[in-house]
């Protein structure tokens, strides 16, 4: 069972970094950067960043909670922040993130690097042969949309990337 952060809070972190850098962020970019952050965090800290399934979709890894929160933007830059219902008050509130100073530095640096890439390059990076998306998508030589990309596969891939 995952014990990471609400994926919508991670999305808000990425959007905040993008705004600070003047980098408009679409839903596709948000999902790819969330996936790459999750993998880097998992490899570096040994625990998940995101507490949600990461699925193999046509254009690469997708976190449903992020996709559905922002799908009304289509390909346009996202201008709002993800919200949730406060269980005690019933009011909507922005999904907040909370990281240590070291985690913020780590995550901000990686986020900035990926936000500098064009959306097509992010899709290409998420589709690398023998990578987690590729392995799940083409499992047993059949296309399997919506299948979960496990943390074990993601960790193996990002640990290998860190060594090279």
N, C-alpha and C positions, 0 to 999 in steps of 0.2 A: 504494500500500500504506500502510495506517495505521501510525503509529508512536506511538500514545498509550499510555495506561495500561491495565492489566487492568481490565475493567469491574467485576469483583467488588471490586477495591480501591476504586474510585469509590463503589460501593454502600456499602462499609464506612465511607467518609468521610461520606456522607450520613446513614447510620444513627447515627454518632457525633455529628454536629451535631444530629440530631433528638433523641437522648437528652439532650444538653446543654440543649436548649430545652424538654424535656418534650413533644415532639411525636411521638406514636406514628406509625410509618411502615409502610404496607402495601406489598405487591409492586407494585401499580398505581402508587402514589405514588412509590416508588423508581425505577421505570422512567421515569416522566414527568420527575421531577427530574433524573435522569441525562441524559436527552435535552436538557433545557433548559440544564443545566450544560455539556454538550458543545457546544451551539450558541454559548453565550456565550463559552466558552473559545476556540473556533475563531475567532470574530469578533475577540476581544480579542488573542489571542496568535498567530493565524495558523497554528496547528497543532492537530491533534486531541487531545482530552482522553482519549478512549476508543479503544482498539484492538480494535474489534469492529463487526460489521454492526449497523446500526440498521434495524429492519424496521417496515413498516406493518402493524399488526394492527387488529382491530375497535376497540379503545379507544385507539388512537393508537400512537405510536412505542414499540417494545419492543426491548430488548437481550436476546437469548435466554439468554446466560450468567447474567444477573441473574434473569430470570424463572425459569429452571430451578433455580437455587440456592435460591430461596425459595418456590417454588410450593406447598410443603406447608403454608405459612401461610395460603393462600387469601386472604381479605380481612382477616385478623387482623394486628395489629401484629407486626413481626419482632423477635424477641428475641435472635437469634444473629448471628454475623458470617460472611461468606463465607470459605470455606477452599479451599485447593488442596493438591495433593500436592507436597512438596519433592522434586525430581528426584534430589537427591544422597542424601537420607536415606530417602525413601519415606514419611516421616511427613506427616500433615496439619498444615497451619499456616494461620493467619489471613492472608488476602490484605492485605498492608500497602500503604499509600500513602505517598508521599514528595513533598512540594511545598516550594517556596521559601516564605519568609514572605509575600511579595507574593501568590503564588498562593493560599495558605491564606486570606488576608484576602479576596481576590477571590471565591474559591469559597464561603467560609463565608457571606458577605453574600448571594450569590445563592441559595444553598441555604436559608438562613433565610427569605428572602422567599417562595420557592415552598412551603416546608413550612407557611407560614401559610395557604395556600389549601386549600380542601376538595378532595377527590379529583375531584369532578365539574367543578370550575373548572379543574383541571389538564388534564382530558380536553378540555374546551372550548378551552383555550388551544392544545392540541396539534392541534386539528382546524380551526384558522382557515382560512377560504376562501383558496385560492391559496398556503397554507403548504406546507411540504415533505411532511407526511403526506397532506394533501388532494391534492396534485399526484400523488403516487405511488399513493394508494389509488384515485383516479378516473382513472388514466392511460387516455387514449383512450376516455373515458366508460365504462370497464369497471372493476369492482372487482377489485383485484389484491392479495389478502392475502399477507403474507409477503415482499413486494417490498422491496428495499433502498432506504432513504432515503439518498441519497449525501451525502457531506460538501459537495459543490459546492452542492447544493440547500439544505442546512442553513446553509452560510456565506452564501449569497445572502440567505436569509430573515433571519438574525440581523444581518447588516450593514444591511439595510433597517430593521430594528427599532431599531438603534442610532442611525440618522439621524433617526428620528421621535420 
